[in-house]
């Protein structure tokens, strides 16, 4: 098995694919998704806009406007394909890279930047979007998702046959997270309690600087079998296949048939985060190989060759992407700095004596800087007048 580095696939590994890297449609015996031209164009638009947001955010970080940024470059199809398979009542537990899924859940991209700029703690209402706040602790969200799914199950919102009520939960994580205890514990609970949760692993083949073969000796999707639920590997750069596989898994969860593990086999085109330098641990030839599997390019080729979209459509999407990028940049730069006192407001729901004591001390300490600045300004004024 050579499932690391350049990501060469063992031919015995089954990969669900509906759209080849060359933009050709293929069929799969177990999964089908035949969108009309308007839906295909909408998916293409999603992919392009999400990548443009990502590119702008990376530029903002490089210019000192964000503290850090976790890029999704190359993983757009995995996120848009799965995100568009969700129903309104479904609930999402992301990591910190699911900007495309956030887009599908109508979370303003500008809101995402607030966390990375350090001006808020997340900035959106999870219940308004059924999209939980980003989770930095690797793998922790899988336990949150499993617990939430067990709650949905106990609320009677699974297996009723009511499509507007039956609910599924989806947890996103990377290949590196599968080595975390939290993830494996969530598999145990989800399996034993038949929880309506989909575990969506974006296998971008690098856990920061560690390749897959440092974490597993078998394809990740096959690990689900040991926990007692199905696993499937899908071409994570194929938005159609990802949509089909995710939709089937979510439907299964809503019917009360339990969890599914999806391994979206994709590639992280950029750095792990903007604080990472991938040139230190992977070769350029690997990146070049995966550029040929670009998730956006294959959809564009398919649309063009099939006469499903003309150049005017592509130009319009590009103009919209530029406008969105300008909006993101302008809004980021206009974000107000938070009141330092706010950090104490969210420690506990009810007042706490220790927090109150620390809050008072910090207020006094912070005020001291203002006094020092006033004295310095006054001194400068006096000396300036003396001249």
C-alpha positions in Angstrom: 0.0 0.0 0.0 1.5 3.3 -1.0 -1.1 5.7 0.4 1.3 8.5 1.4 3.5 11.0 -0.2 2.3 11.5 -3.8 -0.9 9.6 -2.8 -0.6 6.8 -5.3 -3.6 4.5 -4.9 -3.4 0.7 -4.6 -5.7 -0.6 -7.3 -7.5 -2.8 -4.8 -8.8 0.3 -3.0 -12.2 1.3 -4.2 -12.6 5.0 -5.0 -16.0 6.4 -5.8 -15.7 8.8 -8.7 -18.3 10.4 -11.0 -16.2 13.1 -12.7 -12.6 12.4 -13.8 -9.8 14.9 -13.5 -10.2 15.3 -17.3 -13.8 16.4 -16.8 -15.4 13.2 -18.1 -18.6 11.8 -16.5 -18.4 8.2 -15.3 -21.0 6.1 -13.6 -20.7 4.2 -10.3 -23.0 1.2 -9.4 -23.7 2.3 -5.9 -23.8 6.1 -6.1 -25.4 8.4 -8.6 -25.8 12.2 -8.9 -27.0 13.7 -12.1 -27.5 17.4 -11.5 -29.2 19.6 -14.1 -27.0 22.3 -15.8 -28.1 25.0 -13.4 -27.1 22.9 -10.4 -23.7 22.2 -12.0 -23.1 25.8 -12.7 -24.1 26.6 -9.1 -21.6 24.1 -7.7 -18.9 25.6 -9.9 -19.7 29.1 -8.6 -19.5 27.8 -5.0 -16.1 26.3 -5.7 -14.7 29.5 -7.3 -16.0 31.9 -4.7 -14.8 29.8 -1.8 -11.3 29.5 -3.3 -11.3 33.3 -3.8 -12.1 33.9 -0.2 -9.3 31.6 0.8 -6.8 33.3 -1.5 -7.8 36.7 -0.1 -7.5 35.5 3.5 -4.1 34.1 2.9 -3.0 37.4 1.4 -4.4 39.3 4.4 -2.4 37.1 6.7 0.8 37.7 4.8 0.2 41.4 5.1 -0.2 41.2 8.8 -4.0 41.6 9.0 -4.7 38.1 10.3 -2.7 36.3 12.9 -3.0 33.0 11.1 -5.1 31.3 8.4 -5.8 27.6 7.7 -6.2 27.3 3.9 -8.6 25.0 2.2 -6.8 25.2 -1.2 -7.4 22.0 -3.1 -10.1 20.7 -0.7 -13.0 22.8 -2.1 -14.8 19.9 -3.7 -14.8 17.9 -0.5 -16.4 20.7 1.4 -18.8 22.1 -1.2 -19.9 18.6 -2.3 -20.7 17.5 1.3 -22.0 20.9 2.4 -24.6 21.0 -0.4 -25.8 17.5 0.6 -27.0 18.8 4.0 -30.6 19.5 4.9 -31.5 22.6 6.9 -32.1 20.6 10.1 -28.7 18.7 9.9 -26.0 19.9 12.3 -22.3 20.4 11.4 -19.3 20.1 13.7 -16.2 21.5 11.8 -12.5 21.7 12.5 -10.9 25.1 11.7 -10.6 24.6 7.9 -14.2 24.1 6.8 -14.7 27.5 5.2 -16.5 25.9 2.2 -19.0 24.1 4.5 -19.5 27.4 6.3 -20.3 29.0 3.0 -22.9 26.3 2.4 -24.4 27.0 5.8 -24.7 30.8 5.0 -22.0 31.9 7.4 -20.5 35.2 6.1 -16.9 34.6 5.2 -16.0 37.9 7.0 -17.3 36.3 10.2 -14.7 33.5 9.8 -11.9 36.1 9.6 -12.8 37.6 13.0 -11.5 34.5 14.8 -8.2 34.6 12.9 -7.8 38.3 13.3 -8.3 37.9 17.1 -11.2 40.2 17.4 -13.9 37.6 18.4 -14.3 34.1 19.7 -16.0 32.8 16.6 -18.5 35.4 15.8 -21.5 33.4 14.6 -24.5 31.9 16.3 -24.2 28.1 15.8 -27.9 27.5 16.2 -28.7 30.1 13.6 -26.8 28.1 11.0 -26.7 24.6 12.5 -22.9 25.1 12.1 -20.9 24.8 15.3 -18.0 27.1 16.1 -14.5 26.1 14.8 -12.7 23.6 16.9 -8.9 24.0 17.3 -8.3 21.0 19.5 -7.7 18.2 17.1 -10.5 15.6 17.0 -12.5 17.0 19.9 -15.4 17.9 17.6 -16.0 14.2 16.8 -17.0 13.6 20.4 -19.2 16.7 20.4 -20.9 15.5 17.2 -21.5 12.0 18.5 -23.0 13.3 21.7 -25.2 15.7 19.8 -26.3 12.9 17.5 -27.2 10.7 20.5 -29.3 13.7 21.8 -31.0 14.0 18.4 -31.8 10.3 18.6 -33.2 10.6 22.1 -35.3 13.5 21.0 -37.1 11.3 18.5 -35.8 13.2 15.4 -34.4 10.1 13.7 -36.1 7.4 11.7 -39.6 8.9 11.8 -40.0 9.1 8.0 -40.6 12.8 8.3 -38.1 14.4 5.9 -38.5 17.8 7.5 -37.7 16.4 11.0 -35.3 13.5 10.7 -31.8 14.9 11.5 -28.3 13.8 10.8 -25.0 15.1 12.3 -21.7 15.4 10.4 -18.3 15.8 11.9 -15.3 17.0 9.8 -11.7 16.2 10.6 -8.4 15.5 8.9 -6.4 12.4 8.4 -4.1 13.3 11.2 -7.0 13.4 13.6 -7.7 9.7 13.1 -4.7 9.0 15.3 -6.3 10.9 18.2 -8.0 9.1 21.0 -11.0 11.4 20.9 -11.8 10.3 17.3 -11.6 6.6 18.1 -13.7 7.0 21.2 -16.4 8.7 19.2 -16.3 5.8 16.8 -17.0 3.4 19.7 -19.9 5.5 21.1 -21.4 6.1 17.6 -21.3 2.4 16.7 -22.6 1.1 20.0 -25.4 3.6 20.2 -26.2 3.6 16.5 -25.9 7.4 16.5 -27.0 9.3 13.4 -23.6 10.8 12.6 -21.4 10.9 9.5 -17.7 11.0 10.1 -16.2 13.0 7.2 -12.4 12.7 7.0 -10.7 15.0 4.5 -7.6 13.0 3.9 -5.3 15.6 2.5 -2.4 13.2 3.1 -0.4 15.4 5.4 -0.9 15.8 9.1 1.1 19.0 9.1 4.4 17.4 8.1 3.6 13.8 8.7 2.4 11.6 5.8 -0.3 8.9 6.0 2.0 6.0 6.4 3.1 7.4 9.8 -0.4 7.0 11.0 -2.0 3.9 9.4 -1.1 0.8 7.4 -4.5 0.5 5.7 -6.7 3.0 3.9 -8.5 5.1 6.5 -12.0 4.2 5.4 -11.4 0.5 6.1 -10.9 1.3 9.8 -14.6 1.8 10.2 -15.2 -1.9 9.7 -13.4 -2.6 13.0 -15.9 -0.4 14.8 -18.9 -2.0 13.2 -20.1 0.5 10.7 -19.5 1.1 7.0 -16.7 3.2 5.4 -16.3 4.5 1.9 -13.5 6.3 0.1 -14.5 9.0 -2.4 -12.5 11.1 -4.8 -12.3 14.2 -2.7 -11.6 16.4 -5.7 -14.8 15.3 -7.4 -17.6 17.5 -6.2 -20.3 15.2 -7.8 -19.0 12.0 -6.2 -18.6 13.7 -2.8 -22.1 15.0 -2.9 -23.5 11.6 -3.9 -21.6 9.7 -1.2 -22.4 12.2 1.5 -26.1 12.4 0.6 -26.3 8.6 0.9 -24.6 8.6 4.3 -26.7 11.4 5.7 -29.9 9.7 4.4 -28.8 6.5 6.2 -28.2 8.4 9.4 -31.6 10.1 9.2 -33.3 6.7 8.7 -31.8 5.5 12.0 -29.3 3.1 10.4 -26.3 4.5 12.3 -22.9 6.1 11.5 -20.8 6.1 8.3 -17.2 6.9 7.8 -16.4 8.9 4.6 -12.8 9.3 3.5 -12.5 12.1 1.0 -9.2 11.4 -0.7 -7.9 14.9 -1.6 -4.8 17.0 -1.2 -3.7 20.0 0.6 -2.3 22.3 -2.1 -1.0 24.9 0.3 0.5 24.9 3.7 -1.1 23.4 6.8 -1.5 27.0 8.0 0.2 30.2 7.1 2.8 29.4 9.9 3.9 26.3 8.0 6.4 25.8 5.3 5.5 22.6 3.3 8.6 22.9 1.1 10.6 21.5 4.0 8.8 18.1 4.0 7.3 17.5 0.6 8.6 17.7 -3.0 7.4 20.0 -5.7 6.6 17.1 -8.1 3.9 15.9 -5.7 2.2 19.3 -5.7 2.4 19.5 -9.5 0.9 16.0 -9.9 -2.1 17.1 -7.8 -2.6 20.3 -9.7 -3.7 18.1 -12.6 -6.5 16.9 -10.4 -7.7 20.4 -9.4 -11.4 20.2 -8.3 -12.4 23.4 -10.0 -10.7 22.8 -13.3 -12.4 19.5 -13.9 -15.9 21.0 -13.4 -15.0 23.9 -15.7 -13.9 21.5 -18.4 -17.0 19.4 -18.0 -19.2 22.5 -18.3 -17.3 23.8 -21.3 -17.1 20.6 -23.3 -20.8 19.8 -22.6 -22.0 23.2 -23.8 -23.5 23.7 -20.3 -21.8 27.1 -19.7 -20.3 29.7 -22.0 -17.4 32.2 -21.5 -19.8 34.9 -20.4 -20.8 32.7 -17.4 -17.2 32.0 -16.4 -16.4 35.7 -16.7 -19.4 36.7 -14.5 -18.3 34.2 -11.8 -14.8 35.7 -11.9 -16.2 39.2 -11.5 -18.4 38.1 -8.6 -15.3 36.4 -7.0 -13.4 39.7 -7.3 -16.2 41.6 -5.7 -16.5 39.1 -2.9 -12.7 39.4 -2.3 -12.9 43.2 -2.1 -15.8 42.9 0.4 -13.8 40.4 2.5 -10.7 42.6 2.5 -12.6 45.9 3.3 -14.7 44.3 6.0 -11.6 42.7 7.6 -9.8 46.0 7.8 -12.8 47.7 9.3 -13.3 45.2 12.1 -13.2 47.1 15.4 -10.8 45.9 18.1 -12.6 44.3 21.0 -12.8 45.9 24.5 -10.1 43.9 26.4 -12.6 43.6 29.3 -14.8 41.4 27.1 -12.5 38.4 27.6 -13.9 38.0 31.2 -17.5 38.2 30.0 -17.6 34.7 28.5 -15.7 32.7 31.1 -18.8 31.6 33.0 -22.6 31.9 32.4 -23.1 33.3 36.0 -20.8 35.7 38.0 -17.8 34.1 39.6 -15.8 35.7 42.4 -12.4 34.7 41.0 -13.2 36.1 37.6 -14.6 39.3 39.2 -11.3 39.7 41.1 -9.2 39.1 38.0 -11.4 41.4 36.0 -10.9 44.2 38.5 -7.2 43.7 38.6 -6.9 43.8 34.8 -9.0 46.9 34.6 -6.7 48.7 37.0 -3.6 47.3 35.2 -4.9 48.3 31.8 -5.8 51.8 33.0 -2.2 52.3 34.1 -1.1 52.2 30.4 -3.6 55.0 29.7 -2.2 57.1 32.5 1.3 56.5 31.3 0.3 57.6 27.8 -1.3 60.8 29.2 1.8 61.7 31.2 4.0 61.1 28.1 1.7 63.2 25.9 1.7 66.0 28.6 5.5 65.9 28.9 5.9 66.2 25.2 3.5 69.2 25.1 5.4 71.0 27.9 8.8 70.5 26.2 7.4 71.4 22.9 6.2 74.8 24.3 9.6 75.4 26.0 11.2 75.5 22.6 
